[in-house]
Amino acid sequence: MLGAGDSFGESHLLDGEAHPFTVRASSEVLALRFDTAAFGTPIDVYPDLQAHLRLQRKHAQLLTVFRHLPSFARLPPAALGGVAL
């Protein structure tokens, strides 16, 4: 579940591979859509942005791994997020 300030889909912008997502909102949201051409320039101009998005992706991958390990699977999401940082 995504929370305030979370994002999805940045992998496609970083590596150009297709990563289809279906997202449902349980409350009102503001969603922004960036196509690769429009997003390429900020990533090229601001290397810190690219580094931040790559770090977010690694964090999400770690959370996925931890959720599948028995020792971590029972932790509440907030605690699990702290472990992956």
C-alpha positions in Angstrom: 0.0 0.0 0.0 1.3 3.4 -0.9 1.2 6.3 1.6 1.6 10.0 1.4 4.6 10.9 -0.8 5.1 7.4 -2.2 5.6 6.9 -5.9 5.4 4.1 -8.5 6.5 3.7 -12.0 9.9 5.4 -11.7 11.6 2.2 -12.9 10.3 2.7 -16.4 11.6 6.2 -16.4 15.1 5.1 -15.2 15.6 2.0 -17.4 13.1 2.3 -20.2 11.6 -1.1 -19.6 7.9 -1.6 -19.5 6.6 -2.0 -15.9 2.8 -2.0 -16.2 0.9 -1.1 -13.0 -2.7 -1.0 -11.9 -3.3 1.4 -9.0 -6.5 1.9 -7.1 -7.1 4.7 -4.6 -9.1 4.3 -1.5 -9.3 8.1 -1.0 -8.8 11.2 -3.0 -5.3 11.4 -4.7 -3.3 13.7 -6.9 -1.7 11.5 -9.6 0.9 12.9 -12.0 1.8 11.2 -15.3 5.2 11.8 -16.9 6.1 10.3 -20.2 9.7 9.3 -20.8 10.5 12.1 -23.2 9.3 14.8 -20.7 11.1 13.2 -17.8 14.4 12.5 -19.4 15.6 16.1 -19.3 15.2 16.6 -15.5 17.0 13.3 -14.8 19.8 14.3 -17.1 20.1 17.8 -15.7 19.7 16.9 -12.0 21.8 13.8 -11.3 20.6 13.9 -7.6 17.1 13.3 -8.8 18.2 10.1 -10.7 20.2 9.0 -7.6 17.1 9.6 -5.4 14.8 7.6 -7.7 17.3 4.7 -7.9 17.5 4.7 -4.1 13.7 4.6 -3.9 13.7 1.6 -6.2 16.3 -0.3 -4.1 14.3 0.4 -1.0 11.1 -1.0 -2.6 13.0 -4.1 -3.7 14.3 -4.6 -0.2 10.9 -4.3 1.3 9.6 -7.0 -1.1 12.4 -9.3 -0.1 11.8 -8.7 3.6 8.0 -9.3 3.3 8.8 -12.8 2.0 11.3 -13.8 4.8 9.5 -15.5 7.7 11.5 -13.5 10.3 10.3 -10.2 8.9 6.9 -11.1 7.4 5.0 -10.5 10.7 6.4 -7.0 11.3 4.0 -4.1 10.8 4.7 -2.1 7.7 6.2 0.9 9.5 8.7 -1.4 11.3 9.5 -3.2 8.1 10.2 0.2 6.4 12.6 1.1 9.1 14.5 -2.2 8.6 14.9 -1.6 4.9 16.3 2.0 5.3 
